[in-house]
Amino acid sequence: MDVSAPSSRYQTNFQGLLAAVERVRQRLEGRISRPQAPPENPEIVVPPALEQLSTLFNLSAFERDILLLCAGMELDPNFALLCAEAQGNRDSNYPTFSLALSIFPQSHWSVLAYQNPLHRWQLVEMGKGQTFTQSPVRIDKRILCYLLEEPSWDERLAGIVKPMPPASSSYLPPSYEKLAEQIVFSWSNGTYFPVVQLCGAEVTAKSAIASTACARVGFNLSVMDASVLPTDTRELHYLMQRWFREALLTHSALLLDCDEANPGDPLRELAIAQWIDNLNSPLILSTQARQHARQRPAIALDVPPLTHSEQLNLWHAHLGTTAAELNGQVETLASHFQLSNSAILTACLKLQGERGQSEAPIDHQLWDICRTMARPRLDDLAQRIEATASWQDLVLPEQQRQILKDISAHVRQRAKVYEQWGFAAKGGRGLGISALFSGASGTGKTMAAEVLAQELRLDLYRIDLSAVVSKYIGETEKNLRRIFDAAETGGAILLFDEADALFGKRTEVKDSHDRHANVEVSYLLQRMEAYQGLAILTTNLKGSLDQAFLRRIRFVVPFPFPDAKARAEIWQRIFPSRTPSEGLDPDKLGRLNVAGGNIRNIALNAAFLAAEAGEAVMMKHILQASKSEYLKLERSLTDAEVRGWV
C-alpha cells in the first residue's frame, strides 16, 4: 500500500494514524526489552477516522489498540519482526489476541467473544492457529482503507450492492415532491427509520424519489436487486451484516429493488421478508405490490405516473424555445407517451443532437424518438411488427372500415378530449382505448392493426397470449404486467393474438383454478382499460366471450370471411406495382374460396414460380400455387373455382 504521499486533505488524519501506530510499536519494543512501561499520555490524540470508527461500532480503547496493532502490520514493514520477537517465536510474525492482551493496558478477555464488535462487525479477520488466542489477526481491508480515509467499497459487496450517484437535481414534479417529503418527515428524528415502500410501475420515478429524499436527510444511497438475495439463511445473514457495516461506514440507505423479484418463489419472498425485518439500517423498497413487514414498522407510498400537466410542464421546461416549433404537438406528446422526467430530458437532448440530420419535420423527429424509447424493454417481451400496410391494402366492408377509422380518431384526439375537454377528470376507469377483432384466421385482423399503426406512426407489438398464459397462479398476471408497464413509455399498439387461450378458460366457477382463470381475464381487461395506448385483442371465437366482458371493450370489429366480390378486390391489390403480370383475371381468381391471408400466400408462391421460370406472373402460376395452398388446408380445388383459368 502506498503511504508515501497522502494528499493534504487527509494530512492530519494520516499523520495522526502514523503517530498512533508508532505508540503501538513502542509497546512491542517494550515487550521485547522489558523496560519500565512508558506512562500513559492523557493528551494522546486519536486519529479522526479511528475516533469515528470507534463511535460507529462502540469500540473500547483496547479494541481500538488491536486495530492499530493490525494496521501497523500493513503500514510498517518492521512490525512482523517485532511481533515475532515480542511473542518469542520467529514463526509468530503476526498479531494475535494473546500478544494484544500482553502489551496493552485496559486489556480484557471479552475481545474473544463472538458478540464483541471486532468479530460482530468483521473489523478483523482470524487466521488458523493452534488456539484462538494464538491465531493470526488481520485488519479487514475495507476497515484499513477507512482508517486511511481512502475512498473504498467493500469488495465482497461488489456486483451485489451498487452505490448510486447523488441526485442530479433537487427538482421533482409536485406529486413526487410530496412523496419525497413524506420520507424525509418519517426519518426526521435521525434515530428511527421505518421501512419505506415505494409502490408502482414507475421504476425511474421511484429511484428519483428515493435519491432526492436521502440527499435531503443526509444519506448516501445504494441499490440492490432483490433477486440476488441469498435464500440460504446463513448466507443472507452474512450479507446483511456486510451491508449494515458498509451502511454505517458510508452513512448510506439502501434501495432494495423488488420490481422483478418473482412473486411465485416462496424462498425469495421469505428472503425479502427476513431482510426487511432484520436489517437495522435505513431501507427503501422499490416494489410493484406492497411487501408485508412482519416485525418492522413500514410506510407504503403509491408512486403514480406523472400527471398530464406535470409531463406538459417538463416538456416545455426541457424543450425551451424549441417547443414553439412543434406545431402544437407538445400536448399530444404529453398525452400519448408516459415518460419520466429523465426520459423527457433524454428525448429533448437527442432531438437537439439529431437536428439537421433529417429532412423530417421537427415534430415528427421528436415523435419517433419518443416511440423508440420503450423498444429495448418491449423487444424482450413481444414481437415488433414493421407496419407497412395502408388503407389501400385493406379490403373490408364499409362499416368495419369506419369503425377502424373511429379507433384511429380516438387515439389521435385523446389529448383534446381527455385533457382539454376534461373527460379525464371524470375518472380514470375506461379511458383506455381497447378493441376486439374477431374473425376466422386470414380475414385481415393483423393487417388492420398494421394499418392503424402505420397511420398513427406508432410501433406495433404482437403478444401471443397462448405463450403468456401460465399454469402457475400469479405468473400470467406478472407476464401481462411486465408487458403493459414496458409499453406505457412508448405508447405502442399492443396486439394480443390468440385471445382464445385466455378467454377460453372462462367457465362456471367450480374450483380455485376456474376462479383464477377469471381473475386473469379480469386483470387483462383492467390493464387494457387503463392503458394510455391502443390495446387490441384478436379472437376466432367471439361467442366464447360473455356480454359483461364485451361491455368493457370499447370497439368490437367483426372481420367477415370475404365473399367473391371482396376476394376479387383483394386479388386486384395483392401484387406490388413492380411485379410483372400477364392475363390475370381478378373475377376468376375471386372464385377461390379462401381468406385474404391464403390469397397472399398463393400470390407470393406464384411470384416465386414465375421468377424461377423467367416469366411474368400468369394464371398458370397461380393455379400451381393454389394447389399447394389447398393441400396445406387439406382441401381440393373444385372445377367451379378454376374453370377457365388456363
Secondary structure, 3 states (H helix, E strand, C coil): CCCCCCCHHHHHHHHHHHHHHHHHHHHHHHHHHCCCCCCCCCCCCCCHHHHHHHHHHCCCHHHHHHHHHHHHHHHCCCHHHHHHHHHCCCCCCCCCHHHHHHHCCCCCHHHHCCCCHHHHCCCEEECCCCCCCCCCEEECHHHHHHHCCCCCCCHHHCCCEEECCCCCCCCCCHHHHHHHHHHHHHCCCCCCCCEEEEECCCHHHHHHHHHHHHHHHCCEEEEEEHHHCCCCHHHHHHHHHHHHHHHHHHCEEEEEECCCCCCCCHHHHHHHHHHHHHCCCCEEEEECCCCCCCCCCEEEEECCCCCHHHHHHHHHHHHHHHHHHCCCCHHHHHHHCCCCHHHHHHHHHHHHHHCCCCCCCHHHHHHHHHHHCCHHHHCCCCEEECCCCCHHHCCCCHHHHHHHHHHHHHHHCHHHHHHHCCHHHHCCCCCCEEEEEECCCCCCHHHHHHHHHHHHCCCEEEEEHHHHCCCCCCHHHHHHHHHHHHHHHHCCEEEEECCHHHHCCCCCCCCHHHHHHHHHHHHHHHHHHHCCCEEEEEECCHHHCCHHHHHCCCEEEECCCCCHHHHHHHHHHHCCCCCCECCCCHHHHCCCCCCHHHHHHHHHHHHHHHHHHCCCECHHHHHHHHHHHHHHCCCCCCHHHHCCCC
